[in-house]
Amino acid sequence: MKNVELSIPDMQSTHCQTRVNAVVNEFEDVKIERLEAGRLTVSIDRNEIEDELVSAITRAGYNVKPERSEKSSSCSTGCCG
């Protein structure tokens, strides 16, 4: 699993956060780690799901900017760093 951070500047109110939460919950392979005004962090099992998720949130009416500071939850190097 890897964590993906998405910047969603239009998602400021509780109502907007609820709408984005509903969109994300339609994906079985996605787990919300953090949802706050303007930012969403999710864990995903496969890379392809990121594009699908961004498209779904965009269709719901929000601008999405993927942050490229993705972090893996498992060791990817010998020193885990």
C-alpha positions in Angstrom: 0.0 0.0 0.0 1.1 3.5 -0.6 -0.1 6.8 0.7 -1.1 9.5 -1.8 -1.7 13.1 -0.9 -4.1 15.1 -3.0 -4.6 18.9 -2.9 -8.2 19.8 -3.4 -8.4 23.6 -3.0 -12.1 23.8 -3.6 -12.9 21.4 -0.7 -13.1 23.8 2.2 -16.5 23.3 3.8 -17.8 20.3 5.8 -20.4 19.8 3.0 -17.6 19.6 0.4 -15.6 17.2 2.5 -18.7 15.0 2.9 -19.1 14.9 -0.9 -15.5 14.0 -1.5 -15.7 11.3 1.3 -18.7 9.8 -0.5 -16.8 9.6 -3.8 -13.7 8.0 -2.2 -15.9 5.5 -0.4 -17.1 4.2 -3.8 -13.6 2.7 -4.2 -13.0 -0.6 -2.4 -9.2 -0.4 -2.9 -8.9 3.1 -1.2 -8.7 3.9 2.5 -9.0 7.5 3.7 -6.1 8.3 6.0 -6.8 12.0 6.4 -9.5 14.3 5.1 -9.3 18.0 5.9 -10.0 21.3 4.3 -8.2 21.4 1.0 -6.3 18.1 1.4 -7.0 14.3 1.2 -4.6 11.6 2.1 -5.5 8.0 1.0 -3.9 4.6 1.0 -4.1 2.7 -2.2 -3.3 -0.9 -3.2 -2.5 -0.3 -6.9 -1.2 2.7 -8.8 -3.9 2.7 -11.4 -6.5 3.6 -8.8 -5.0 7.0 -8.3 -6.0 8.2 -11.8 -9.4 6.8 -11.4 -9.9 8.5 -8.0 -8.7 11.8 -9.3 -11.1 11.5 -12.2 -14.0 10.7 -9.9 -13.3 13.6 -7.6 -13.0 15.9 -10.6 -16.3 14.7 -12.0 -17.8 15.6 -8.6 -16.8 19.2 -9.3 -13.5 19.6 -7.6 -10.1 20.6 -8.8 -7.5 18.0 -7.8 -3.7 18.4 -7.7 -1.8 15.2 -6.8 1.1 15.9 -4.5 4.1 14.0 -5.6 5.3 13.2 -2.1 3.9 9.6 -2.1 5.1 7.4 0.7 5.2 3.7 0.7 4.1 1.9 3.9 6.5 -0.9 3.3 10.3 -1.0 2.9 11.5 -0.3 -0.6 15.2 -0.2 0.1 17.6 -2.3 2.2 17.8 0.4 4.9 14.1 1.3 4.9 14.8 4.9 4.3 
